[in-house]
Each structure stands twice: as C-alpha cells, then as structure tokens.
C-alpha cells in the first residue's frame, strides 16, 4: 500500500478544486512542525499544483490578448 500512496496523493490533488487547494495549503502551513511526512508531501504537491494552475491561467490570458 505504501507504494501506491504517492500516486494516489498526486491524483487526489489534481482533482481538487482550486479553493480546496488554497484551504489545504493554508491549513497545512499553520503549524508545519505538527505535520506528518505524508502531510508535508501533500502540502508540497498542493503548492506545486496551485502554481501550475496559476501559470496555465496566465498563459491562457496571454493567448487571449494576442488575438
């Protein structure tokens, strides 16, 4: 089961709405020293996914303004 956990976390993060990712990041960032290793991994994945979504949104805006 341990080998499947990282894959499931990635899939779960990617299917979460943006507001849920923001709330997850906020909650897991409050007291980082209390987080388990899995929670730290989830925090890093959520931050990365949110950053990717923001970059994609910026790219879409730039494409829209080119035309």
N, C-alpha and C positions, 0 to 999 in steps of 0.2 A: 504494500500500500504506500510506503514511503516514496517509491519511485514515481508513482502517479500523482502525488500531491502537488509538485511544482507545475505540472501540466494543467491540472485542474484549476489551480490558482490563476494561471495565465488566462485560461478560458473564462473563468468567472469574472475576472477583472475586465476583460474585453466586452463582456455582455452587460456590464453595469452602466446605467445612465450616468451622464456627467455629474449631475447633482449628487448622486450617491458616491461617486469617486471623491468629490470635494469633501463630503461629510466624512468619508472613511479616512482621508488624509488628515483632516482636522482632528478627528478623534484619536488616531494612532500617533499623532505628533504631540499631543498634550503632555504625556508622561512617557517618553521613549524608554526610560530605564525600566519601566514595568513590562514592556513588550517582550513577548517570547520571540524566538528566532523566526518562527512562522509569521508572526505579526510584523516583524521588521521586513521580511521578504514581501509580504502583502503591501506594506507601505511603499516600498521601493517600486513595486510593479504598478501600483496605483499612480504614483507620481510620474512614472515613465509613460503610462497610457494617457494620462491627462495632458502631458506635454506633447505627445504625438497628436492628440486630437486638436490641440490649440494650433500646432503647426499646420495641420491639414486645413483647418478653418481659415488660417491666414493665407494659405496657398489658394484656396477657393475664392477668397476676396480679391486677391491679386489677379487671378484669371478673369474674374468678373469685370474688373476695372480696365483690363486690357482691351476689351471689345467695346 
